[in-house]
Amino acid sequence: MDTVVSPAELPTAEVRDLPKDGLVLLDVREDDEWAAGHAPGAVHIPMGELPARVGELAELPDQPIHVICRSGGRSARATAWLNQSGWDAVNVAGGMGAWQREGRPMVGEHPGIEPEVI
C-alpha cells in the first residue's frame, strides 16, 4: 500500500537538492541531536525556541522552509505552526532517521566521530 503524504509534507527521498541552491532545511531537533549529526548546510533552531527565534527565518532565502527532526513528528508540528503563522513550510517526512538510512550526507559537531542520528 502506498503511503499518503499531505501537501505540506515530502518524504526525504524527494528532498534531493537540499541543502543547496538557496533551499532551506530547518532542523528543529535539540542541541545534542544536532551535534551528533545533521544535514550539511541545515539551519538549526530547536522546536522549543522556534516562536522566540522565528524572526531569524526572515534572513533566509524566500522559498519554502523544509522542516526536519528525528522522525517527522516534531517537524510536522513546527511546519503546522509556521504555516499558520504565515510562512511557507513543508515537513520532511521520515526525518533525519530516514535521511541517514538513505545514505544522505551528514556532518557532526564532534571531530573524529562518525555523524549519527540520536
C-alpha positions in Angstrom: 0.0 0.0 0.0 1.3 3.5 -0.9 1.9 6.0 1.9 -0.3 9.0 1.5 1.6 12.3 2.2 -0.1 15.6 2.8 0.6 18.5 0.5 2.7 20.2 3.2 4.9 17.1 3.5 7.6 15.5 1.4 9.5 12.2 2.0 13.2 12.6 2.5 13.8 10.8 -0.8 12.1 13.7 -2.7 14.2 16.4 -1.0 17.2 15.7 -3.2 18.5 19.2 -3.7 18.6 20.2 -0.1 20.6 21.8 1.3 21.9 23.7 -1.7 20.8 26.2 -4.3 19.4 28.5 -1.7 16.8 26.0 -0.5 16.3 26.0 3.3 16.4 22.9 5.6 15.4 23.8 9.1 16.4 21.2 11.8 14.2 21.6 14.9 15.9 18.9 17.0 17.5 19.6 20.3 21.1 20.7 20.6 22.5 17.3 21.5 20.7 15.7 18.5 22.1 18.4 16.2 25.6 18.0 17.5 25.5 14.2 16.9 24.6 14.6 13.2 22.8 16.8 10.8 22.4 17.6 7.2 25.2 19.9 5.9 24.0 23.4 5.4 20.9 23.0 7.5 19.7 25.8 9.8 19.3 24.8 13.5 16.5 26.2 15.7 15.2 23.8 18.3 11.5 23.5 18.2 11.0 24.9 21.7 12.9 28.0 20.7 11.2 28.5 17.3 8.5 31.0 18.5 11.2 33.3 20.0 13.6 32.9 17.1 11.1 32.8 14.2 12.4 36.2 13.1 15.7 34.6 12.1 13.8 32.9 9.2 13.2 36.2 7.6 17.0 36.3 6.8 16.8 33.1 4.8 16.1 32.8 1.1 12.4 33.4 0.1 11.5 29.8 -0.6 9.6 27.1 1.2 11.3 26.1 4.5 11.8 22.4 4.7 11.5 21.3 8.3 13.1 18.2 9.7 13.5 16.5 13.0 14.4 12.9 14.0 11.4 11.0 12.7 8.9 13.7 11.5 6.7 14.3 14.5 8.2 17.5 15.9 8.8 18.8 12.4 5.2 18.2 11.5 4.1 20.3 14.5 6.6 23.0 13.6 5.5 23.0 10.0 1.9 23.4 11.0 2.8 26.3 13.3 4.9 28.0 10.7 2.2 27.7 8.1 -0.4 29.1 10.5 2.0 31.9 11.2 2.2 32.9 7.5 5.4 31.0 6.5 5.6 28.6 3.6 6.8 25.4 5.3 7.0 21.8 4.3 7.5 18.8 6.7 10.3 16.4 5.7 8.6 13.0 6.4 10.7 10.4 8.0 13.1 13.0 9.4 16.8 12.5 9.9 16.3 8.8 10.6 15.2 8.3 7.0 17.9 10.8 5.8 20.6 8.6 7.4 19.1 5.3 6.2 19.0 6.6 2.7 22.7 7.4 2.9 22.3 11.2 2.6 25.2 13.3 3.6 25.6 14.2 7.3 28.0 16.2 9.4 28.5 16.3 13.2 29.9 18.7 15.7 32.3 16.1 17.3 35.6 15.8 15.3 36.7 12.2 14.7 33.3 10.8 15.5 31.0 9.5 12.7 27.8 11.6 12.5 24.7 9.7 13.7 21.1 10.3 14.4 20.2 10.1 18.1 
